[in-house]
Amino acid sequence: MSDLTYPMTPLLAAVGGAVCLFCSNAVWGAEHHIACPSTLEPGSVQGKAPAGWRFAMLQAAPLTSAGMLHGPPEESGYLVPEDNKETGRGGRRAQLWRFEQPHWYPTYVYCGYGGGRGLLQLFYPIPKAATECTATTLAKNGVLELATFTCRVSK
């Protein structure tokens, strides 16, 4: 069989694949799941000490906070959740953030470690097309054990 028998087959396959990709992401939307590590272990953080000094993380740092940040981390644009409620017994909470579209600044999930809002923080960027994020946290005896985020992308 010659290549000219079905000359449109590769084109139709490419168009069909693009349509399926468009439908699955743009029309139906997508969810992005992000989980904060429960602890930062020694050696997992590399710091730059001032001249003549040496940086060392001597013990694990537990997860102490989690939330959303709007804009670059160094500008500290912490967002207040639109909704913050207990979702059952045992210290489980749900927080909801909604984002206007388009939003021009990068938005991040942050996970804080080592006390208060977190002396050490990790930042994870969410898609610019995200319309909302929900955080589910679990605290036992006042200690944050779990923080997971589900961010939905616009349809």
matplotlib code that plots the C-alpha trace (Angstrom):
import matplotlib.pyplot as plt

x = [0.0, 1.4, 1.7, -0.7, -3.6, -4.5, -2.6, -4.7, -4.3, -1.3, -3.1, -6.3, -4.5, -2.7, -5.9, -7.8, -5.1, -5.1, -8.9, -8.7, -6.0, -8.0, -11.2, -9.5, -7.8, -9.7, -13.3, -13.3, -10.7, -7.9, -7.0, -3.4, -2.6, 0.2, 1.2, 3.6, 6.3, 5.6, 9.2, 12.4, 15.2, 18.8, 20.7, 17.5, 18.1, 21.2, 22.0, 24.5, 26.3, 28.0, 31.8, 33.7, 30.6, 29.1, 25.4, 24.1, 20.6, 21.1, 17.6, 14.5, 12.0, 8.3, 5.6, 4.1, 2.1, 0.7, -1.2, -1.2, 1.1, 0.4, 3.5, 7.2, 8.0, 10.4, 7.5, 5.5, 2.0, 0.3, -3.3, -6.2, -8.6, -12.1, -13.4, -11.8, -13.7, -13.4, -14.5, -14.9, -13.4, -9.8, -8.4, -9.2, -9.7, -10.5, -9.5, -10.6, -9.0, -10.6, -8.6, -10.0, -9.0, -6.7, -4.3, -1.0, 1.2, 2.5, 0.7, 2.3, 1.4, 3.8, 4.7, 6.4, 8.7, 10.2, 7.8, 5.3, 4.6, 7.7, 11.3, 12.0, 9.5, 9.0, 7.1, 5.4, 3.9, 0.4, -0.9, -1.7, -5.1, -6.1, -9.4, -9.4, -7.3, -8.5, -6.2, -7.0, -5.0, -4.8, -3.5, -3.2, -2.5, -1.7, 0.9, 0.3, 0.7, -0.7, -1.3, -2.6, -3.8, -6.1, -6.0, -8.6, -7.8, -10.4, -12.6]
y = [0.0, 3.4, 6.4, 8.3, 5.9, 7.7, 11.1, 12.8, 10.1, 11.7, 15.1, 13.7, 11.9, 15.1, 17.2, 14.5, 14.3, 18.1, 18.1, 15.4, 17.3, 20.5, 18.8, 17.1, 20.2, 23.2, 22.1, 19.6, 21.4, 19.8, 19.4, 19.8, 18.1, 19.3, 17.9, 19.5, 17.2, 16.5, 17.3, 18.8, 16.4, 17.5, 17.8, 18.5, 22.3, 23.9, 27.3, 29.9, 31.1, 34.5, 34.5, 32.5, 30.7, 27.3, 26.4, 23.2, 21.9, 19.8, 18.3, 17.7, 20.7, 19.7, 21.2, 24.2, 26.2, 26.1, 28.4, 30.5, 33.3, 35.8, 37.2, 36.4, 34.7, 37.5, 40.0, 38.0, 38.4, 35.9, 35.3, 35.0, 32.2, 33.0, 30.1, 28.4, 25.7, 22.6, 19.6, 17.0, 15.7, 15.2, 18.5, 18.4, 21.8, 23.0, 26.4, 27.8, 30.5, 31.8, 33.7, 36.3, 35.6, 36.7, 37.2, 38.6, 37.6, 34.1, 32.3, 29.7, 27.1, 27.5, 25.1, 26.4, 24.5, 25.1, 27.3, 30.1, 30.9, 28.8, 29.8, 27.8, 27.8, 25.9, 27.4, 25.5, 27.4, 26.7, 27.1, 30.7, 29.4, 28.2, 29.5, 28.1, 26.1, 24.1, 23.2, 20.2, 20.2, 17.8, 18.8, 16.4, 17.9, 21.2, 19.8, 20.1, 16.6, 17.0, 19.8, 19.0, 21.3, 20.7, 23.5, 23.7, 25.1, 27.1, 25.3]
z = [0.0, -0.9, 1.4, -0.9, -0.2, 3.0, 2.8, 5.5, 8.2, 10.0, 9.9, 11.2, 14.0, 15.0, 14.9, 16.8, 19.5, 19.9, 20.2, 22.9, 24.8, 24.5, 25.8, 28.7, 30.0, 28.8, 28.7, 31.6, 33.6, 35.6, 39.3, 40.6, 43.9, 46.1, 49.4, 51.9, 53.2, 56.9, 57.9, 56.4, 57.2, 57.9, 54.7, 52.6, 52.9, 51.5, 52.9, 52.0, 55.1, 55.4, 54.7, 57.3, 58.6, 57.8, 57.5, 59.1, 59.7, 62.8, 63.3, 61.4, 61.2, 61.4, 59.3, 61.2, 58.6, 55.1, 52.9, 49.7, 48.6, 45.8, 44.1, 44.5, 47.9, 48.8, 48.7, 51.3, 49.8, 52.1, 51.2, 53.6, 52.8, 51.7, 53.8, 56.8, 58.6, 60.6, 58.6, 61.3, 64.5, 65.0, 64.0, 60.2, 58.5, 55.0, 53.7, 50.3, 48.1, 44.9, 42.3, 39.8, 36.2, 34.9, 37.8, 36.7, 39.6, 40.2, 43.0, 45.2, 47.8, 50.8, 53.5, 56.7, 59.0, 62.4, 64.3, 63.9, 60.3, 59.6, 59.8, 56.7, 53.8, 50.7, 47.7, 45.0, 42.0, 40.9, 37.3, 36.3, 35.1, 38.6, 39.7, 43.3, 45.7, 48.7, 51.5, 53.8, 57.0, 59.9, 63.3, 66.3, 69.8, 68.2, 65.8, 62.1, 60.6, 57.1, 54.5, 51.0, 48.3, 45.4, 42.8, 40.0, 36.7, 34.8, 32.3]

ax = plt.figure().add_subplot(projection="3d")
ax.plot(x, y, z, "-o")
ax.set_aspect("equal")
plt.show()
